[in-house]
Amino acid sequence: MLVQKLVFSNYPSHGWLRFGYQNGAPQDRYRVVSETSKLPLILFQCPDNTKATYSLQTMLDISAQPGVFAMKNGVRNMRRWDVEIPIIHKQRPELQILTCHDEYLLHTAFDIDGFLVGYGNIAPELLIQMIEAGKAKDYARARQLHDQLLPLTKAVYHRGSHMEGTVALKHALVARGILNHATVRSPLMPLAEGADKEIHAAVQFADLPKINVSKQSNGSNGTSGSTNAYH
């Protein structure tokens, strides 16, 4: 049985990304959203190279609020990850830590409760196994899965712009039989000629089979749909 629960991932305002924010503003934003919406909230940590990234103390303040049950961390600075995540675990033991580092899953798999990644749409089977290996502190197995996925990780996420990964992800979904085509609309642009073949080959290398979507959606359990969060 598929159980769905409405939650809210509180993205920063566009102005914060460009200009930064006033001290205390993120804490107040989460408080207001929680009190107004009554929804459980996910704290979202932006990449370290943006002006909307939160300091450790800001994350601790926000995660102490009663409406915040999880953190989606995409700091993309492994020095900060290695220092800050253990502190957050210690001071906020009930907070669920979700990595959204599609290209750094091996590094972050041992410190988290789950993945909240677009990659989960491409390879949920292997990502679930990596989470299990991380929780078991089985580095050898996690490394094996990382190596199995590495050509696909490179083909989708090791690109000039992370936005290209969105387009590449669609090609991977075509390779798996989930989408019929990888058409994109502006402002996204098609990838260079031959990229689709590289991505399809990487899907094959990862031993990810094609999926019969119509059969899956009409299954006996009455569930359908997809998610990019795996716990």
C-alpha positions as CSV (number, residue, x, y, z in Angstrom):
1,M,0.0,0.0,0.0
2,L,1.3,3.4,-0.9
3,V,0.8,6.0,1.8
4,Q,1.1,9.7,0.7
5,K,1.5,12.6,3.1
6,L,1.5,16.2,2.1
7,V,4.6,18.0,3.3
8,F,6.2,21.4,2.3
9,S,9.8,21.9,1.3
10,N,10.4,25.6,2.1
11,Y,12.6,27.0,-0.7
12,P,14.2,30.4,-0.2
13,S,13.0,33.5,-1.9
14,H,14.6,34.5,-5.2
15,G,16.0,37.6,-3.5
16,W,17.9,35.6,-1.0
17,L,19.6,33.6,-3.7
18,R,20.9,36.9,-5.2
19,F,21.4,39.2,-2.3
20,G,21.4,37.1,0.9
21,Y,19.0,37.6,3.8
22,Q,18.7,39.5,7.1
23,N,19.7,37.7,10.3
24,G,16.7,35.9,11.7
25,A,14.7,36.0,8.5
26,P,14.9,32.3,7.6
27,Q,13.8,31.3,11.1
28,D,10.9,33.7,10.9
29,R,9.9,32.5,7.4
30,Y,9.7,28.9,8.6
31,R,7.7,29.9,11.7
32,V,5.2,31.9,9.6
33,V,4.8,29.1,7.0
34,S,4.3,26.5,9.7
35,E,1.7,28.5,11.7
36,T,-0.2,29.5,8.5
37,S,-0.2,26.2,6.6
38,K,-0.2,23.7,9.5
39,L,1.9,21.5,7.2
40,P,5.0,19.5,8.3
41,L,8.0,21.3,6.9
42,I,11.3,20.2,5.4
43,L,14.2,22.5,6.0
44,F,16.1,23.0,2.7
45,Q,19.8,23.8,2.8
46,C,20.9,25.5,-0.4
47,P,24.3,25.0,-2.0
48,D,27.2,26.7,-0.3
49,N,28.0,28.8,-3.4
50,T,24.7,30.7,-3.2
51,K,23.8,33.6,-0.9
52,A,20.8,31.6,0.5
53,T,22.9,28.9,2.2
54,Y,22.2,28.7,5.9
55,S,24.8,28.8,8.7
56,L,25.0,25.9,11.1
57,Q,23.3,27.9,13.8
58,T,20.5,28.9,11.4
59,M,19.8,25.3,10.6
60,L,19.8,24.4,14.3
61,D,17.4,27.2,15.0
62,I,15.0,26.2,12.2
63,S,15.1,22.5,13.0
64,A,14.2,23.2,16.6
65,Q,10.8,24.6,15.5
66,P,8.0,22.2,16.1
67,G,6.7,22.1,12.5
68,V,10.1,21.0,11.0
69,F,10.6,17.3,10.9
70,A,13.3,16.8,8.2
71,M,16.2,18.6,6.5
72,K,16.9,18.3,2.7
73,N,20.6,19.1,2.6
74,G,22.2,20.1,-0.7
75,V,25.1,22.2,0.6
76,R,27.5,20.6,-2.0
77,N,30.5,21.4,0.2
78,M,31.7,18.2,1.7
79,R,33.9,20.0,4.2
80,R,30.7,21.6,5.7
81,W,28.8,18.3,5.4
82,D,31.4,16.4,7.4
83,V,31.5,19.0,10.1
84,E,27.9,20.1,10.4
85,I,25.9,16.9,9.9
86,P,27.3,15.2,13.0
87,I,26.5,18.3,15.0
88,I,23.0,18.4,13.7
89,H,22.5,14.7,14.4
90,K,23.8,15.2,18.0
91,Q,21.7,18.3,18.8
92,R,18.6,17.3,16.8
93,P,18.4,13.5,17.0
94,E,14.8,13.4,15.9
95,L,15.4,15.4,12.7
96,Q,15.4,13.3,9.6
97,I,18.4,14.1,7.4
98,L,17.9,13.7,3.6
99,T,20.7,14.2,1.2
100,C,19.9,15.8,-2.2
101,H,23.4,15.4,-3.5
102,D,22.7,13.4,-6.7
103,E,26.4,13.4,-7.6
104,Y,27.7,12.8,-4.0
105,L,25.6,9.9,-2.9
106,L,28.5,7.7,-1.7
107,H,30.0,10.4,0.4
108,T,26.6,11.3,2.1
109,A,25.0,7.8,2.3
110,F,26.4,7.0,5.8
111,D,25.0,10.0,7.6
112,I,21.4,10.1,6.4
113,D,17.9,8.8,6.8
114,G,17.1,8.9,3.1
115,F,17.7,10.4,-0.3
116,L,15.6,13.2,-1.7
117,V,17.0,13.2,-5.2
118,G,15.9,13.4,-8.8
119,Y,18.2,10.4,-9.3
120,G,15.6,8.3,-7.5
121,N,13.4,8.5,-10.6
122,I,16.1,6.8,-12.7
123,A,17.5,4.1,-10.4
124,P,15.3,3.6,-7.3
125,E,16.3,0.0,-7.0
126,L,20.0,0.7,-6.6
127,L,19.5,3.8,-4.5
128,I,17.4,1.9,-2.0
129,Q,20.2,-0.6,-1.8
130,M,22.7,2.2,-1.2
131,I,20.7,3.7,1.6
132,E,20.6,0.2,3.2
133,A,24.3,-0.2,2.8
134,G,24.9,3.3,4.3
135,K,22.7,2.5,7.3
136,A,24.6,-0.8,7.8
137,K,27.9,1.1,7.5
138,D,28.8,-1.4,4.7
139,Y,31.2,0.7,2.7
140,A,32.2,-2.2,0.4
141,R,28.7,-2.7,-0.8
142,A,28.0,1.1,-1.0
143,R,31.2,1.5,-3.1
144,Q,30.1,-1.4,-5.4
145,L,26.8,0.3,-6.0
146,H,28.6,3.7,-6.6
147,D,30.8,2.1,-9.2
148,Q,27.9,0.4,-10.9
149,L,26.2,3.8,-11.1
150,L,29.2,6.0,-11.8
151,P,28.9,6.0,-15.7
152,L,25.3,7.0,-15.3
153,T,26.1,9.6,-12.6
154,K,28.7,11.1,-14.9
155,A,26.4,11.0,-18.0
156,V,23.5,12.8,-16.1
157,Y,25.1,15.0,-13.4
158,H,28.7,15.7,-14.3
159,R,27.8,18.4,-16.8
160,G,28.6,22.0,-17.3
161,S,25.4,23.1,-15.7
162,H,23.3,21.2,-13.2
163,M,20.3,22.2,-15.3
164,E,21.6,20.0,-18.0
165,G,21.1,17.1,-15.6
166,T,17.4,17.8,-15.8
167,V,17.5,17.2,-19.5
168,A,19.8,14.2,-19.2
169,L,17.5,12.7,-16.6
170,K,14.7,12.6,-19.1
171,H,16.9,10.7,-21.5
172,A,17.6,8.2,-18.8
173,L,13.8,7.8,-18.2
174,V,13.4,7.1,-21.9
175,A,16.1,4.5,-21.7
176,R,14.2,2.8,-18.8
177,G,10.9,2.9,-20.8
178,I,9.2,5.4,-18.4
179,L,9.0,8.3,-20.9
180,N,8.5,8.0,-24.7
181,H,10.7,11.0,-25.5
182,A,13.0,13.6,-23.9
183,T,11.5,16.7,-25.3
184,V,12.2,19.9,-23.3
185,R,10.8,23.4,-23.4
186,S,12.6,26.7,-23.0
187,P,14.5,27.8,-20.9
188,L,15.8,24.2,-21.0
189,M,17.8,23.3,-24.1
190,P,18.4,19.9,-25.8
191,L,21.7,18.2,-25.0
192,A,24.5,17.9,-27.6
193,E,24.2,15.3,-30.3
194,G,25.2,11.9,-29.0
195,A,24.4,12.6,-25.4
196,D,21.3,10.3,-25.5
197,K,23.4,7.4,-26.7
198,E,25.9,8.0,-23.9
199,I,23.1,8.0,-21.3
200,H,21.4,4.9,-22.7
201,A,24.7,3.0,-22.6
202,A,25.2,4.1,-19.0
203,V,21.7,2.8,-18.1
204,Q,22.7,-0.5,-19.6
205,F,26.0,-0.6,-17.7
206,A,24.1,-0.1,-14.5
207,D,22.0,-3.1,-15.3
208,L,18.8,-1.2,-15.0
209,P,16.0,-3.0,-16.9
210,K,13.3,-1.4,-19.0
211,I,10.0,-0.9,-17.1
212,N,6.6,-1.7,-18.5
213,V,4.8,1.5,-17.2
214,S,1.3,0.5,-18.2
215,K,1.7,-2.8,-16.4
216,Q,3.0,-1.1,-13.3
217,S,0.2,1.4,-13.2
218,N,-2.4,-1.3,-13.5
219,G,-1.0,-3.5,-10.9
220,S,-3.1,-5.5,-8.4
221,N,-2.0,-3.4,-5.5
222,G,-3.8,-0.4,-6.9
223,T,-0.9,2.0,-6.6
224,S,0.8,4.1,-9.2
225,G,3.0,7.1,-9.4
226,S,6.5,8.0,-8.6
227,T,8.5,9.8,-6.0
228,N,12.1,10.9,-5.7
229,A,12.3,10.4,-1.9
230,Y,13.6,7.0,-0.6
231,H,14.0,6.2,3.1
